[in-house]
Amino acid sequence: MIIAIDGPAASGKGTLAKRIADLWGLPCLDTGLLYRAVARDVLARGFQLEDTWAALAMARSIDLKELCDPELRTPKAGDGASIVARIQQVRAALLAYQRDFAAQPGGSVLDGRDIGTVVCPTADAKIYVTARPEVRAQRRYNEYLARSEPVTYEAILADIQKRDERDASRESAPMRPAADADLLDTSDLDIEAAFDAAVGLIKRKIGQ
Ligand code: CDP
C-alpha cells in the first residue's frame, strides 16, 4: 500500500505522514528533505542555488541515509529547497530515489508537494493537507522556538507565503492536489483530530 501526503509549507503533513506510517508499519520518506539537502550541498560548495549543473550534481550524489542533519530543518534550507526544486533536472534526478523508496515490498508513505500527482500517481490513498497560512506560521514558529531557532512569527509567515507561491507557480511538478486526492484542512484541528481524520480518509479509500 502506497500513501501519498502532499500539501503546502508547514501544513503538518510530515507529522501526519510519520504517524500514519507507524500505524500501518510502513517506511516513511519526507521528500522535502531531499530538496533541502540539495540546497545545503550547493551552498556548502560555494555555488548559487540557481546553478542547474551544480544542483543536478548534488541531487545525483544525495545519500538517503544522511537526511537527519538538523541543518536541513532551518528556514534557510527550506527557502533554498524551493529554489532548487524549480529546476526540472533536479526533480528528474530525485524522482528515481523517491520511486525506489515507494516501491518497497509492503508499501510506504511519502510526503511532499507532488507525490500524488507525479511521484506516485497510482498511490492507494492520497491526502492533500492544508491549513490557513497564519495557523501554519504559528505551528512552525512554535517548532522553531522549541529548538531555540532565532526567528520571528512575521518572518515565518512571509517565508511560507513566498515558498507556497514559488511551489505552486513553477512549471515542473507544481504543488497542487491530485484530482483523486482527499483534502484535509487542519486549521481548526489539533494533531490528534487531524490524525483521526486522515486515518478515516485512508481507510475509506482502501476499503478497510
Ligand atoms: O516542511 P515544509 O512543508 O516547510 O517543507 P518541505 O516539505 O521540507 O519542502 C521544502 C521545499 O522543498 C518545498 O518548499 C518545495 O519547494 C520542495 N519540495 C518539492 O518541490 N517537492 C516535494 N515533493 C517536496 C518538497
Residues whose N, C-alpha, C, O or C-beta is under 5 A from the ligand:
A	BS01	CDP	P8 A9 A10 S11 T31 G32 L33 Y35 G78 A81 S82 A85 D111 G112 R113 D114 R163 D167
